[in-house]
Amino acid sequence: MNGLELLGPDQRGLFIGGSWREADGGATIDVIDPADGSVLAQVADGTVEDGVAALDAAVAAQADWARTAPRERGEILRRAFELINERADAFAHLMSLEMGKTVAEAKGEVTYGNEFFRWFSEEAVRVHGRWMQNPMGGSRLLTMKKPVGPCLFITPWNFPLAMGTRKIGPAVAAGCTMVVKPASQTPLTMLALAATLAEAGLPDGVLNVVTTSHTGEFSERLQSDDRLRKVSFTGSTGVGRLLVKQSADRLQRVSMELGGNAPFLVFEDADLDAAVDGAMTAKMRNMGEACTAANRFLVHSSVAAEFAEQLGKRMGALTLGRGQDDGVDVGPLIDEKAVTTVSGLVDEAVEEGATLVVGGGAPDGPGYFYHPTVLTDVPQDSRINTEEIFGPVAPVTTFETEEEAVRKANDTEYGLSSYVYTRDLDRTIRLAESLEFGMVGVNTGLISNPAAPFGGVKASGFGREGGFEGIEEYLETTYVAIPVS
């Protein structure tokens, strides 16, 4: 088993209106195995015209899909959930091949990502409005919820399954059709997901998938179409700003899950062993290639040396290698550019006075690997503290007071996730209220949960995915006034 068996020979093209087809012109994209740089597979390289065809299909299916009974929509998601469970090993191997993460970690993503289908299968039947008497008398006030309409989803490469299910699940439950543009580095998982949903009974045209290397032209053309009513994007803040600007002319609804620069705060009263365990989870999930990854470790000066020593031992003991091999803890980064970026941040920090505790540098090829790294004495204004690392690197800086810790934690344009380790309940509440982040993990390094609202503030975007809030992103409210004599 290598996961590629999830896709038939005709299922590596575009999925439009329930049919698989070649790209207009027949161009293809090479999908690269980041473990050795070899070509893993080829998929269709869709054009702007293919994108319009996908939107045509979504628009044609919207009215019937909106009228479909909520229970039926939920049952389709439930059937897809069961099918993915049955094929969990194959999905995990496929993700490991195209993205690089270990098979064990990929299995965790299958479990996590698939839960969005189960959660929203249950939420589909809980969409409701309200009925009330006009406080002034003489009429009744009715509110009802309706699907937003055709959506455009642009998903990233780092979580090929979960970033899709997190958007597709609530859209299907709410009665919206969609066009999905997966990352060109990791398109295979999305194509397998589309095939699985079709097998689960999703009607033709509800989900359309266009793989393309022409992302900018593609999104600009679809966003210029009045029929597109919503855009949901997960990715960099720079691209998110552009998509929001493009949405303005048509006043499209937007959900943006953008970059992060998560602080990991360790106070003097923290359980240090638990903090190191949490740091490993928050930093090393997905080789650090996650927007929720702990980016800055802010540790009280009284425990900083011990924390860094323990973290260095744990990081230094990790084994690099191909994600499908036994005994491997850390797979490759996504591409050569990622290695160059991480290397540059670490080298610059060391030049500025940071101390290398463990790691640093990339091993000889093949593949796009970087050694797990811990740095101490990192200057507060070093670029490694201000930019998203997206790699297996933990820079440690110190603080003396709670006020200083909060100030340093909030000193970023981003506001997605944050982590706090302390045994002081009063401090926990103060920090939850003062940290400028959409999510706060208290004594845990793992905060993502399909039942919870995922999202950030400031330059990390707006809108929420998951939880009771997630389906609201795909619903409009209509108010009906009914006179009563």
N, C-alpha and C positions, 0 to 999 in steps of 0.2 A: 504493500500500500504506500502510495506517495501523495495521494490527494488529487492528483490530476484526473483520476477516474471519475471524479464528480462531474466532469465536463465531457460531453460527447464531442466527436470531431467537428460537428456543426455548431457547437455552443461556445465558440470563442470569437464570435462576431458580435454584432449589435443586436440587442433584444428590443424590438419595436413592435407594438401592437400585437404581442403574443407570438411573433415570428423571429427567427434568427436570420440575420442577413449580413452580407459583406458591407464594408464601408463604401460610400459613393467614391468610385475610383479604385477601390481594392487595396488601398494602403494599409499597412500593418504597423504595430508597435512591438518591439522586442521587450519581453518581460525578463529582467535580469535576476539571476540568483546572486544575492549579495555575499554569499559565502565564498564564491570563487569567481564572480564576474561573468559566468557563462550565460548563454541565452537559455532560459527555462522553457519559454513558449512564446508564441506570437498571438496577438489579438488584433481585432480591427481597429484602425485609426480613423474614427468617425470625423466627418466634416461638419461645418456649420449647417449645411443642408440636411444632414442626417439628424442633427439636433432639432431642426424645425419639424422634421417628419415625426420625431419622437414626441414633440409637443403636440403636433396634430393628433397623434394617437391618444395622448392623455386627455386632450380636450374632448375628443369624440367619446371617450369612455366616462367622462366626469358625471354627466347627468344620471345615467343608469347606476353608476357606482354610489352616488349620493343617496339614491332611492333604495339601495340594497339594505335589507334589515340589519340593524346593528348586531344581532345575534349571529347572522351569517358571516358578517365581516370578522367578528371575533372568532368564530369557528375556523375560518381559513387561517388566521394567525396561530390558533392552537394546533391545527394540523401541521403547519410549517414548523412549529416548535417541536413537535414529536419527531418529524422527519430529520430535523437537524440533530436532535438527541441521538437518533439511530446512527447518524453519520458523523458523530462528533470526532472520532479519530481521523477520518478522512479530511474533514474541514481543518482540523488542527495541523495535519501534515501539509496541507495545501498552503495555509498561512505561513507555516515555518519555512517552506520553500521560497515563497515570493517576498517575504518580509524579513526573514532572518531569525526571528525569535525562536526559542527552544520549543520543542513539541509540548513539553509539560506546561510552559507558559501559554502556548496557543490553546491548549485544552481549557485552561482557565478562562481565556477570552471567549471560547465557544460557550462555556457555561454562563458567563456574565452576559455576553451579547444576546444569547438566546432568551434570557430572562425578560428582555424587553418585549419579545413576541408574546410570552406568557402573560406578562403584566398588562400589556395593552389589549390582549384578547379579552381580558376581564374588564378593562376600562371601556371598551366599545359599547357595552350595554348600560353604562353609567353616565352617559352624556345627557344632561337634563337642563331645563330652564326653570322658570318659576311662574307662579300665578298668585296675584295678590289684589286686594281691593285698593282702589285709589284712596289715599288717606283723606281726600276732600270729598269722597263719595261720587256717585254718578257714573263710574266706569270701573273696568277691571284692567289690570296691567299684566300682560303676558310677555314673557321673554322666551325665546327659543334659540337653540344653537344649530348652526349650519356649517358644513365644511367650507373651508376657505376657498378651495378649488385647486386647479393644477399647480403643482409645486416643482421647483428645481432644487435638487440636493447635490451638493458637491462635497465629497467625502475624502478624508486624508489617507495616507498610506500606512500609518502606524498601528491602527486597529482596524484591519480590513473588514472584519465581520461586525464588530460592535458599533462602529460608527455608522454602519448601514442600518442595522436593526433599530438603533436608537432614533432614527428619523423615519424609516419605513413603517415601523410598528404603530406609532401614533397617527401617522397619515392614513394608513389603512383603516385603523379603528375609527377615525373621524369621518371617513368617506371621501378622502382626497385622492386624486390621481397624481402621478409624479414622473419626472425624468431624473434619473440618477447619473451623475458623472463621477465615477470612481477615480482615484489617483492612478495615473498611468504606470506607476511603479508596481502597484498591487491590484490589478483589475480582476484577477482570476477568482478570488473569493466572492466578489460581488456578482460575477457571472454565475457562479455556482449557487449563490443565494437566490438569484432571479429564477434559475431553473427549478430550484426547490419550491419557491412560492407558486410557480405555475403548476407544479405537480400537486401542490396543496389545494389548488382550485381557484387561485386568484384570477379574475377575468382578464381577458386580453386588453391591453392598453392601460390598465391601472398602474402597472410598474413597467417603465421603459428604461433600459440601460444603454448609455452611449459611452464607450471608451474612446478617448481622444487625447491627442497631444496638443490640440489647439484650444487650450482651456480658456484663454482670454477672449478670443473671438467668439467662442462657443457661448460663454456666459453673457457676453455683451449682446449678442444677437437674440438670445432667448429673453433676456431682461428687457429688450426693447419691444417685446410683443405684449400687447394689452391683455392677452388671454392668460398669461402667466400671473398668478396671484401671490405666490410666496416663494422666498428663497431661504434655504437653510444651508449654512456653510460651517464646516469645521476645518480650521487651518490657521495660517499666520494672520497676525493683526493687519499687516500691510495689504494683503489680498482682501481681507474682510472690509477694510475701509473703502476699497475700490468697489466692491460689490454693493455696499450700502449706498455709495454715490450713484451707482448705476440704477439702483432701485428707486431713486427719488423721482425720476420723471414719470414713472407709472405708479408711484405710491404703493409699491409691493410690500407686503408683510415680510419681515426679515427676522431670522434667528441666527445669531453669530456666536459660535464657540471658538474663541481665538486664543492667542498665546498666553503663556503663564510664566511666572517667576516666583514659584512657591517658596516661602520661608519655612524653615523647620526649626522651631524654637525649643530649646532644652533648658529648663530652669534648674537651679541648684538643688531643688527638692525632688527632682524627677527620679524615677526608677531607671537607672542608667542602662541596665541590661535590656529593659523593655524599649528604651529610647533607641538603642543601637539596632535592635530587631526592627523597630518601626522605620528607622532610617534606611535599612537595607530594602525594605518593602517600598518605601516612598521614593527612593532613589533608583533602584535597580529594576523596577518593573519595566519591561520592554526595553532593557538596556539603557534606561534613562530617556528613551525617546517617547515621552508622554507629556502632554501639557500640564498634567497634574504632578509631574515628578518634582520632588524636593530639589530646588535649585540653589538655595542659600541656607547653610546650616548656621544658625545663630545660637551660640552656646554660652551659658554663663561661665565667666572666667574661672570660677572655682572648680568646674568639672570639665572644662574644654580639653585639657591635655589627655585625661583618661578617656573621654568620649572619642577623640580623634584616634587614639591608640587602638581602642577596641574596634572602631569602624575600619581602620586601616588593615587590621588583621583579617577581618571578615571579607573586606574587598579584595585583599591580596590573595586570599585562598580560593577565589572563584576561577573556574576553568573556562577559557575561551574555546570556541570551536563551532562547527556546523550545528545548527539547531536541531537537526534530526539525529545526531550522534548521541550515544549513551554517555552519561557523565559530564555533559556540557552544561555550564551554568549561564554563560553569556554568549549570545550569538553576535553576528556582525551588525554594524550600523547599516543604514539603508543604501548608502552609495559613497563614492569617493569624496564627493563634496562635503558630506557629513563628517567624515574623518578629518578633512582639512580644517573645517570650522572648529571642531572640538580641539584639535591639536593647537590651533592658533590661540584659542582662549586660554588653554593651560600654559603654553609657552609664554604668553604675554603676562599672565599672573605671576609666574616664577620670576620673570625679568623685573617685575615690580616689587619683589620681595617675599612672595609666598614661598612656603616650605613644602616640598614634595614628600609626603609621608609614605605613599606607595603608588605604584603605577607610573603613568605618564608615558606618552608615546604610543605609536602603533607598531604591532609586530610586522615582520616581513610577510608579503602576500603569499598566496592569493587571498582575495576577500577584503572586506572593508571593516576590519576589526580595530578596536582601541582598548588598551588595558584599563580596567577599573582603577580609578585614581582618587586619592584623598589629598587635599591641600590644606595647610593651616597658615595662619598669619596672613590671610588674604586681605589686602586693602579694601575698605568698604566701597570705594569708587572704582574698583577694578572692573573691567568689562565682563569678567566672568560672573560678577555679582549683579550686573545690570541687564545682561542679555540672557535669553533662554539657551541653556547649554545643549539640551537634546542629546545627551550622551552620558556615559557612566562615570561622571566626575562629581565629587562632593567637595566644594570649597567651604572651609570652616572659618568663621569669624566669631569674635566674642562680644559680650555685653556685660554691664555691671548691674543695671537696674531694670525693672519691668518697663519703665517709661522709655528707656533707651531701646529695649528690645522691640517694643511696639513701633517706635519711630523708625528704626532700621527696617523692620518688616514691611511697613507701609511705604517705604521710600522706593517706590516703583510705579510705573504707569500701569502695571498689570494688577489684576485682582481676581484670579480664578480660585486657587486652592491654597491652604495654609495648614500647618501642623503645629501642635503644641504638646509638649510633655511636661506635666506638673502634677503634683498630688494635692494641690491647694484648690479646693472647690471655688472659693471666692475669686481667686485669680482666673480660674477657667471661665467664669461668667464675665469678668471684666474683659478678658482677652477676646472672647466671642463677640462682645459688643464693640470693641475698639479696633479689631483687625479689619481692614478694608478688603475683604475677600468674600466671594460668593459661597465658599465652602471652608469649614474649619474642622479639621480632624483632631480630636482630643485623645491623647494617649493611644493613637492608632496611626499606622502608616498607609492604610487603605480606606479611602472614603467613598469611592464610586459604588453606587447601588441603584439598580433599576427602579426601586421604590422611592428613591429620593430625587429631588430636583437638582440636576447637574447644570452648572453655569456660573458665570462670573460677573464682575462689575468692572468699571473703568475700561481700560483698553483690552480687557479679556472678553468683551462682548456683552450681549444681552439676550434674554430669552432663556428658557429652561428646558432641559430634556430629561425625561423620566419623571417618576412621581405622579401625583395627581395633577401637577401643573403641566406636565408634558403634552397632554392632549389638547390643552387650551391653546397652544401655539398653532393649532390647525383648525380652529373653530372661530366663526364670527357670531356675534350676538344680534338678533333681530328683536326689536320691541314692538309689540302690537297693542294698540289702544282699542278697547271694546266698550262702547257706551252701554250702560245698563239702566233702564228706566225704573 
